[in-house]
Amino acid sequence: MTSRHDDERGRLTDALEVLERSLEAPVVPGETELRAEAVRVAVDETRDAFVACTRYEHQRAFREIGDADPGLLHRVDRMKQEDAVLVGCWERAATDARELTHAAAVRPGDEASFRESFARYVTEVLDLVLTTRSQQAAVRTWVSEAFQRDRGEGD
């Protein structure tokens, strides 16, 4: 039986993979609107999965870190701040995806402009994907560190 945080982590991992594939696929002439919509859907799912992960998996991990090693609470505070920044970044990415989808629908003949805007968007979102993966790794690392680090003779 899997726990809720395992489900949320798996949902986020899956969403990030789908989003990466969506971003890396070539833009086919005449299909910019469909492409923009596919990316918008993938970004929305990733945003929702990340928000759920921060609410469940990360909060549980932060409690475990604090319970196991109160000396790491400064690290927990920093990760909470990073989570908040990332949630904001995912919200912006979702808004930008909606705007790209709208632009593709309103100006279907202006594919050159779409390709340029889309290329910038892809770069930004792939950076966000990497930052999100790094945050996930940091949370796992600090949970492990809380239980395994040498705290001197008092252990």
N, C-alpha and C positions, 0 to 999 in steps of 0.2 A: 504494500500500500504506500502511495506517495503522499507527502505532506503538501499543504497549500504552498509553502515557499518553494518546494521543488517544482510544483506546477507553474508557478509564476516565473521562476528562473528558466524553465524549459520553454515557456511561452515567449519570453523575451529573446532567448537564443534563436528560436525559430523565426521570430519576427525580424530580427537583425539579418539573418541569412536571406530571407525573402526580399527584404529591402535592398540588400547589397546586389542581389541578382537583378532586381528591378532597375536599380541605378546603372548597372554596368551593361545592360542590354543596349544594343545600338538603336538610335532613333531612325525609324524607317520613314522615308518620304511618304506623305499622305496619311500617316498614322500618329501624328503628334498629339492629337487630342486623346486618343486611346492610351498612348504612352504616358502622358501627363496624369491621366486618371489612375492608371495602374500604380504609378509612384505615389500619388496622393493616398490611395487606399493603404499601401504598404507603410507609408509614414504614419498615418493615423493609427494603424495597428501597433506599430513599434512604440509610438508615444504612449498609447494606452497600456501596453505591456510594461514599459519602463515605469510608468506611474504606479501601476499595481505592484511591481517588484519593489519599488522604494517603500511602499506602504506596508508590505508584508515581509518579504525576505530581508530587506535592509533593516527595518525596525527590529525584527527578531535578532538579527546579527548584532546590531548595536547594543541591544540589551545583554546579549551573551558576552560581548566584549567587556562591557561595564561591570557585569557580575563577576567575570573571571579575573579581570585585571583593571581595577579602577584607575591605575596609572596611565591607561590608554584612553581615558575619556577625552583628552584633548584631540586625539586622532578621530574619535567618534564625532566630535563637534565639527571637525574639518570635513569629514565624509558627509555629514548631514548638509553642510553648506554646499558641497559639491553636488549632492543630489538635487538640491533646490535649484542650483544654476542649470543643471542638465534638464530638469523638468521644464524650465523656461526656454531652453534651447530647443527642446522637442516641440513645445507649443509654437515657437517661431517657425520651425521647419514645417509644421503642419499648416500654418497660415500661408507661408510662402508656397507650399505645394498647391493649396487651393487657388492662390493667385495665378500660378503657372497654368493650372487646369483651365481657369477662366480665360486667361490670355490665349491659350491654344484654341479654345472654343470660339472666342470672339474674332480672332484673326487667323483663321485656318490657312490662308494663303501666305502668311508671313512666317514660313518655317525657318528661315535664316535667323530671324530675331529670336525665335523660340529656341533654336539650337544653342545660340550664344547664352541666353538666360539659363537654359537647362544645364549647360556645361558648368556654369558658375555654381548653380544649385547642387549639382552632383558632387562637386568638390567639397562644398560646405557640409553636406549631409554625410559624406563618407568620413570626413574629419569627426563629425559628431558620433558616428557609429564607432570609430576607434576610441574616442573618449569614453563612450558608454561602456565598451568592452573593458577598458582600463579601470573604470570605476567598479565594475563587477569583480574584476580580479583583485582590486584593492580590498574590497569588502571581504572576500574569501580569505585573502592573505592575513588581514588583521584579526579575523576570527581565529584562525590557526595560531597566530602569534600570541593572542591573549591566553591561549591554553598551553602553549609550549615554551614561551620565552623564560629564560633564567632570570629570576628576580632576586638572586642572592641567597644568603643562608636561610631566609625566612620561608622558602618554598617547602 
